[in-house]
Amino acid sequence: MSLFFRRREVESDSESKEKVQKRSQNRFHFENGQHVSFNSKGLLPVILQDTETRDVLHLGYVDRNALYATLETGQIHLYSRSKREIQLFGDGKGEIFHLVEAKIDRTRLCLLLQVYVKAETHQLKANRSSFEKVVFTVWDQQAEE
């Protein structure tokens, strides 16, 4: 027997049908034929990006129901892993996050949701990104100029 491969056991028809069904249950198919795949916990990471500033606002997760709610209402719904429930993102902060466009990454394991943010006050609009503290800088563009 070779050290570089192992003999694969032949799967029965019922086992391979089961795998295909499980794989398709983890997928969400869009109307245009594209699909994304949820992880083993039924979640899909989504990145929220402001369409005006191109700032990355938030990294969150959706389950199938949160994704449906987002697509149906046009407002961002995320799955809270700590509370184990779907929440309207920005609710209670005076912000409404409207879906403008959704893009799938090449691996089909993540969505980029481009959003338009409607804020009640300018102050809320200025501080909306979840990414605010610089950990380190590798390249200083101004030093090269």
C-alpha positions in Angstrom: 0.0 0.0 0.0 1.3 3.5 -0.9 2.1 6.0 1.8 0.6 8.8 -0.3 -3.0 7.7 -0.5 -5.5 5.5 1.3 -8.0 3.3 -0.3 -11.4 4.9 -0.1 -14.2 2.8 1.0 -17.0 2.7 -1.4 -20.1 4.5 -0.2 -23.5 3.0 -0.6 -26.1 5.0 -2.6 -28.0 5.9 0.5 -24.8 7.3 2.2 -23.9 9.5 -0.8 -27.5 10.7 -1.2 -27.4 11.7 2.5 -24.3 13.7 1.9 -25.7 15.5 -1.1 -28.9 16.3 0.9 -26.9 17.6 3.9 -24.7 19.8 1.6 -27.8 21.3 -0.1 -29.4 22.0 3.3 -26.4 24.1 4.1 -26.8 26.3 1.0 -28.9 29.3 0.3 -29.7 29.8 -3.4 -30.3 33.3 -4.7 -32.7 34.0 -7.6 -29.8 34.6 -10.0 -28.5 31.0 -9.5 -25.7 32.0 -7.1 -25.4 30.3 -3.7 -23.7 30.6 -0.4 -22.9 27.9 2.1 -23.6 28.1 5.8 -21.1 26.6 8.3 -21.7 23.6 10.5 -23.6 25.8 13.0 -25.9 27.1 10.3 -24.3 30.5 10.2 -22.8 32.6 7.5 -20.3 35.5 8.2 -21.3 38.8 6.7 -19.3 42.0 6.4 -21.2 45.3 6.4 -19.7 48.1 4.3 -20.9 51.7 4.0 -21.6 52.4 0.3 -20.8 56.1 0.8 -17.5 56.0 2.7 -16.5 52.3 1.9 -15.7 51.9 5.6 -16.1 48.4 7.0 -18.7 48.8 9.6 -19.2 45.4 11.2 -18.6 41.7 10.9 -21.6 39.7 11.9 -23.4 36.5 11.2 -26.7 35.5 9.6 -28.6 32.3 9.8 -31.1 31.3 7.0 -34.0 33.2 8.7 -31.9 36.4 9.2 -30.8 36.3 5.6 -34.4 35.9 4.4 -35.5 38.8 6.7 -32.7 41.0 5.3 -33.7 40.2 1.7 -37.4 40.6 2.2 -37.3 43.9 4.2 -34.2 45.5 2.7 -32.9 46.2 6.3 -30.0 44.3 7.9 -30.9 41.5 10.2 -28.1 39.6 12.0 -28.1 36.5 14.2 -26.9 37.2 17.7 -24.8 34.2 18.8 -24.9 35.3 22.4 -28.6 35.8 22.6 -29.4 33.2 20.0 -31.9 35.3 18.2 -32.3 37.5 15.1 -31.9 41.2 15.6 -32.5 44.2 13.4 -29.0 45.7 13.2 -28.7 49.3 14.6 -32.1 49.0 16.3 -32.1 51.0 19.5 -29.2 53.2 18.3 -31.2 55.4 16.0 -29.7 53.9 12.9 -31.3 52.0 10.0 -29.0 49.9 7.8 -30.5 49.5 4.3 -29.2 46.8 2.0 -27.9 48.2 -1.3 -26.0 45.3 -2.7 -24.8 41.8 -1.7 -21.6 40.2 -3.0 -20.5 36.7 -2.6 -16.8 35.9 -2.0 -15.0 33.3 -4.3 -15.4 30.5 -1.7 -19.1 31.2 -1.3 -18.6 31.2 2.5 -19.0 34.9 3.2 -21.2 37.8 2.1 -20.2 41.5 1.7 -23.4 43.5 2.3 -23.1 47.1 1.1 -25.4 49.3 3.1 -26.7 52.8 3.2 -27.0 54.0 6.8 -29.7 56.4 7.8 -28.8 57.9 11.2 -31.0 60.2 13.3 -28.0 62.5 14.2 -24.8 63.4 12.6 -22.9 62.2 15.7 -24.2 58.7 15.2 -23.2 58.8 11.5 -19.6 59.8 12.4 -19.0 56.9 14.9 -20.7 53.9 13.2 -17.8 51.5 12.5 -17.1 48.7 14.9 -13.4 48.9 13.9 -12.0 51.9 15.8 -8.8 51.0 17.6 -5.5 50.6 15.6 -3.6 47.6 16.8 -0.5 48.2 14.7 0.6 49.7 11.4 2.9 47.9 9.1 3.2 50.3 6.2 3.3 54.1 6.6 2.3 55.6 3.3 3.2 59.2 4.3 6.8 58.1 5.1 7.4 57.1 1.5 6.1 60.4 0.0 
